[in-house]
Amino acid sequence: MTYQSLSPFDGKLIKGFDDINASEYEAKLAAAQTCYESWRHTSYADRAVIIAKAAKLLHEQADVFARIMTQEMGKRIGEARGEVEFSSRILAYYAKNAERFLAPVKLHPTVGEAHMESSPIGVIFGVEPWNFPYYQLARIAGPHLMAGNTLVVKHAGIVPQCALAFEKLLLDAGAPVGLYTNLFISHEQSDKVVDDPRIKGVCLTGSVAAGRSIAARAGKNLKVSSMELGGSDAFIVLEDADLDLTIPWAVWGRMYNTGQTCCAAKRFIVVDKVADAFLERFQAALTALKAGDPLDEKTTLGPLSSEAALVQLLKQVDLAVAKGARLVMGGKRIDRPGSYMQPSILTDIKPDNPAFRDEFFGPVALFFRVKDEAAAIALANDSDFGLGGSVWTRDVARGQQVASKVETGMMFINNIDWSDAELPFGGIKDSGYGRELGDMGIQQFVNKKLVRTATMHAPA
């Protein structure tokens, strides 16, 4: 069974769901296509009524949606509630701004007049992960539905109830059947969806392997795609950093969502002058985290999303140590029910160690000591990934210079707060391509049509 709710803090099966059959698949794709034929001609104002209502319902029912998320994938309830509220803001943002973002853009040709206009392209297929069960859906639903497209979505197998809750949210907000459709399909069936001629674009957030597979399939079908994949973000600490500010952000950056975030701080690159002080304080702060029930507001360390995720992370740590890395702290599962892992720090990681290149999707920090700023930048850039990163310094101008030199899709100076609908999100290299959120996020799956008017002599 592909879709199962398994409690990550006691391992019990909550509920399972069957994959859809061939006739159900056809009915859902047909409904999405039929809906598109009318939705594409629906005014921005009428679209916005539905999307804004969905935003309002999310806000009003934040506790209900958050509890489903916590029970399915273990996110601490306060963080879950914050994700629901951010998802609400994303939907509201596009309901308010979509028409402005997609308004015709006047051009200035040498002869006559011209403009670019934007129009929807059809049914979009979204493949989304478990680590942000609502945010990932909101950041495709908000822009792509407001642009006039319709969506069919394959959510992750471990969050089926979140998938159903979001689909119901749109229906409760007044969405016509077919506007947003959840698909309980297998990974193999995903290829069938990409191949389907009714699908005009594909957006995926997930692993590098999944991105390569889906992007290749989309390319074979000459369909536009966007890929938001993994990350191994650098957290660069310069010698003049304010550690009273930096340490709490370091803990949040590595441990938010129990470290299961693409743009989490993963590689802590610290200039030698402050390396000892940073490591001592960082280790003390991680040690203070206490595992507990993620539904309890007082819990400071939640479980990983699944037993499989925990086992994979433990294997990565063991391999890193076997290849020469030093375990500063942690590295083991916590002796209690559920998929809990000790907060961990690895250091002395050489370039030939698999840990140097791999993404650690959980509460494992990689610590690197470097000589100076130039060495920090060089190490930050020595990565197959390029999603996000941050730099910590009292000199903001210096921080901006460093940010410009790091090869990545996003850089943050003295913060790592990406939770703003106005800010485009995405990366380069193995972290994928395309952008979500902001003005750029709504431009991904629209036809940019040139229209030119001119009175000119006919060609001879």
Protein Blocks (a to p, Z undefined) as FASTA:
>chain_A
ZZdcddfknopafbdcddddfklmmmmmmmmmmmmmmmmmpcfklmmmmmmmmmmmmmmm
mmmmmmmmmmmnopafklmmmmmmmmmmmmmmmmmmmmmmmgccddddfbhcdddddddf
bjcdddddfklmmlmmmmmmmmmmmnopacdddddfklmmmmmmmmmmmmmnopaehkac
cddddfklmmmmmmpmkbgbdcddddfklmmmmmmmmmmnopacdddddddddddddfkb
cfklmmmmmmmmmmggghpafkbcfbdcddfklmmmmmmmmmmmmmmpccddfklmklcb
dcdfbfklmmmmmmmmmmmmmnopacfbgjiacddedjdddddddehiafklmklmmcce
djbdcddddfblmlmmmmmmmcfbdfbdcdddfblklmmmmmmmpgcfbdcehiacfbbf
klccddehjnogcjeehjklmmmmcccdddddddddddZZ
